[in-house]
Amino acid sequence: MLQIVYGSSAVRPFAKTELVELLTQARAKNSRLGITGMLLYKDGNFLQVIEGDDNAVRQLFGSILQDVRHQDILVIDENTVSERQFGNWSMAFRNLGDKDVNAIPGFSQFMNVGLKAGELKADPTGCWALLKLFRNNM
C-alpha cells in the first residue's frame, strides 16, 4: 500500500464554500478509488496524506499535480506501508484557521511557519506530528 504526504499552496485562498465543494468531490473520488487520508488547510496552504493501492494513489496524485487550484506541490514523504494510518476516512479535513484548533492539547504550529521545501523534505517529523494529532483528535 502506498502513502504520499504532500503540501501545496492554493492559487488564491479558498472560501468556506469552496472548501466544502472540494471535500465533497474528494470524498466521492477517494471512496470510488479506495483511498483514505487527511487534508489540512490554513491560510491558502494545504497539507494532505493519501493512502491506498499503489496504482490508485499514483492515479490520484497525477490528477492532483494537474489541478489548477493549487501550485508549488511538494512531496514531503512517500512510503510503502502495511496498514492505513487514516483508514476510517475517505478524506478527513480540518481548517487550521479555526480559532478553536489552538485549544487542542499538543497542537503544533507546523503550518504557521510556511511550507519550506528543504526543511520539510529533510525532516517530515513536524508534518507527521500534526497529521497524527488530528487523526487522534477527530
HUZIBEL-V774068 format. One record per residue. RES is the residue in one small letter. PSI is psi in degrees with one decimal (NA if undefined). Layout:
res-><RES:RES>
psi-><PSI:PSI>
This chain:
res-><m:l:q:i:v:y:g:s:s:a:v:r:p:f:a:k:t:e:l:v:e:l:l:t:q:a:r:a:k:n:s:r:l:g:i:t:g:m:l:l:y:k:d:g:n:f:l:q:v:i:e:g:d:d:n:a:v:r:q:l:f:g:s:i:l:q:d:v:r:h:q:d:i:l:v:i:d:e:n:t:v:s:e:r:q:f:g:n:w:s:m:a:f:r:n:l:g:d:k:d:v:n:a:i:p:g:f:s:q:f:m:n:v:g:l:k:a:g:e:l:k:a:d:p:t:g:c:w:a:l:l:k:l:f:r:n:n:m>
psi-><136.8:142.4:126.4:132.1:128.9:159.5:154.6:166.8:135.1:146.8:-33.8:154.7:143.1:135.0:161.0:-41.2:-35.7:-36.1:-41.9:-43.9:-44.2:-46.0:-41.1:-46.0:-45.4:-43.5:-40.3:-46.7:-44.9:-40.3:-44.3:-37.5:-7.4:32.2:139.3:167.5:-164.6:145.1:125.9:143.5:136.1:123.4:43.9:0.8:139.1:145.6:123.9:144.7:133.6:142.7:148.9:-161.4:136.5:-50.6:-41.0:-42.4:-43.0:-38.4:-47.3:-45.0:-34.6:-40.5:-31.6:-41.3:-27.5:-7.7:119.6:-4.0:-13.4:167.1:176.6:47.0:127.4:119.0:119.7:-39.5:140.4:123.7:153.8:126.3:154.0:-23.6:157.2:140.7:-21.9:41.6:-19.9:-3.9:127.7:-27.8:97.0:152.0:145.2:130.5:109.8:-2.4:-11.7:137.4:-32.8:-11.4:-39.3:-17.0:-11.1:125.1:131.9:7.6:135.4:142.4:16.9:-47.1:-2.1:-14.5:-1.4:160.9:90.8:115.4:-53.2:-45.4:-42.8:-44.0:-34.0:-34.7:92.3:12.9:-45.6:-37.6:-50.8:-36.9:-43.7:-46.0:-44.2:-34.1:-47.5:-35.6:-42.9:-13.7:10.2:NA>
